């Protein structure tokens, strides 16, 4: 059973930073891409950032480009999302996801196989 556990969410003020972590239970973590998505109340889940198996390639949503940074530590089976210059529009539940069919960057939620339970990020103005 593959498990993904997010941590690091919280309540911050506009302009602050947060670092989310996602710990993955499977040994196959290092061979596959990971992604971060978010879902605000009343909205669909949206892509935030993704990283390929090695960490050499990344992709970002336009809304977070230049402010967020995705990285991974395959030795620790963990993927990170460093979020800087947060603003209230970043308020959402953030989910990490694991895809087990390719080694490339994946930005489509439907292509991911496993999801974490989510961590709340709230940014006050």
Secondary structure per residue as TSV (DSSP state, phi and psi in degrees):
chain	resnum	aa	ss	phi	psi
A	1	X	-	360.0	124.6
A	2	X	-	-88.2	131.3
A	3	X	-	-126.3	138.4
A	4	X	E	-121.6	128.8
A	5	X	E	-126.6	113.7
A	6	X	E	-87.0	152.8
A	7	X	E	-154.2	164.5
A	8	X	-	106.4	-4.5
A	9	X	-	-72.1	172.7
A	10	X	E	166.4	-170.7
A	11	X	E	-104.6	122.7
A	12	X	E	-134.6	170.3
A	13	X	E	-97.4	158.2
A	14	X	T	-54.3	134.2
A	15	X	T	96.2	-15.6
A	16	X	-	-77.2	175.9
A	17	X	-	-124.2	154.1
A	18	X	E	-142.6	151.8
A	19	X	E	-123.3	115.5
A	20	X	E	-90.6	146.2
A	21	X	E	-125.1	151.0
A	22	X	E	-137.3	111.5
A	23	X	E	-94.3	131.3
A	24	X	E	-113.5	137.0
A	25	X	-	-85.6	-15.0
A	26	X	-	-91.1	145.8
A	27	X	G	-72.5	-16.6
A	28	X	G	-82.2	3.6
A	29	X	G	-51.3	-44.1
A	30	X	G	-67.4	-14.6
A	31	X	G	-96.7	2.5
A	32	X	S	-137.5	157.8
A	33	X	-	-75.0	157.8
A	34	X	E	-128.9	156.5
A	35	X	E	-143.0	159.3
A	36	X	E	-118.3	134.9
A	37	X	E	-131.1	165.5
A	38	X	E	-143.6	155.4
A	39	X	E	-140.5	118.2
A	40	X	-	-91.8	158.2
A	41	X	T	-56.0	130.0
A	42	X	T	78.0	4.2
A	43	X	S	-121.1	161.3
A	44	X	-	-77.2	158.4
A	45	X	-	-66.0	134.6
A	46	X	E	-126.5	151.2
A	47	X	E	-69.1	139.7
A	48	X	E	-116.2	-56.2
A	49	X	E	-159.2	155.2
A	50	X	E	-146.4	157.3
A	51	X	E	-142.0	143.0
A	52	X	-	-80.8	-176.4
A	53	X	S	-61.8	-33.9
A	54	X	S	-94.6	-15.4
A	55	X	S	89.9	0.3
A	56	X	S	-79.7	-18.1
A	57	X	-	-129.1	138.7
A	58	X	E	-136.9	163.3
A	59	X	E	-144.1	148.0
A	60	X	E	-136.8	149.0
A	61	X	-	-67.8	148.4
A	62	X	T	-57.8	-32.7
A	63	X	T	-69.0	-17.8
A	64	X	T	-118.7	-5.4
A	65	X	T	-59.3	131.3
A	66	X	T	88.4	-13.1
A	67	X	T	-114.1	-32.9
A	68	X	E	-107.8	151.7
A	69	X	E	-139.3	124.2
A	70	X	E	-100.7	139.7
A	71	X	E	-149.3	168.9
A	72	X	E	-145.5	151.3
A	73	X	E	-123.4	99.1
A	74	X	T	-67.1	-26.0
A	75	X	T	-67.9	-26.9
A	76	X	T	-105.0	3.4
A	77	X	T	52.3	44.5
A	78	X	E	-136.6	139.6
A	79	X	E	-117.2	146.5
A	80	X	E	-122.6	155.9
A	81	X	E	-134.6	105.1
A	82	X	E	-85.8	121.0
A	83	X	E	-116.5	117.1
A	84	X	-	-115.3	162.2
A	85	X	S	49.2	48.4
A	86	X	-	-65.3	146.2
A	87	X	-	-134.1	165.9
A	88	X	G	-57.1	-26.7
A	89	X	G	-70.4	-10.7
A	90	X	G	-84.9	-4.8
A	91	X	-	-63.0	123.7
A	92	X	E	-178.5	171.3
A	93	X	E	-88.3	128.2
A	94	X	E	-103.5	132.3
A	95	X	E	-120.5	141.0
A	96	X	E	-102.4	156.6
A	97	X	E	-146.0	150.8
A	98	X	E	-121.9	133.4
A	99	X	-	-115.5	133.2
A	100	X	-	-115.7	23.2
A	101	X	S	-124.3	-2.3
A	102	X	-	-151.9	171.0
A	103	X	S	-110.8	3.1
A	104	X	S	-90.5	173.3
A	105	X	-	-70.8	133.9
A	106	X	-	-124.7	127.0
A	107	X	-	-114.1	-4.0
A	108	X	-	-97.6	124.0
A	109	X	G	-56.5	-38.9
A	110	X	G	-63.7	-18.9
A	111	X	G	-85.3	-9.8
A	112	X	-	-85.4	144.9
A	113	X	-	-98.0	-33.3
A	114	X	E	-133.6	145.1
A	115	X	E	-131.2	149.3
A	116	X	-	-81.9	179.5
A	117	X	-	-84.5	-12.9
A	118	X	-	96.1	152.5
A	119	X	E	-136.4	134.6
A	120	X	E	-79.8	132.1
A	121	X	E	-120.9	122.2
A	122	X	E	-124.1	125.2
A	123	X	E	-115.9	119.1
A	124	X	E	-94.2	150.6
A	125	X	-	-87.6	360.0
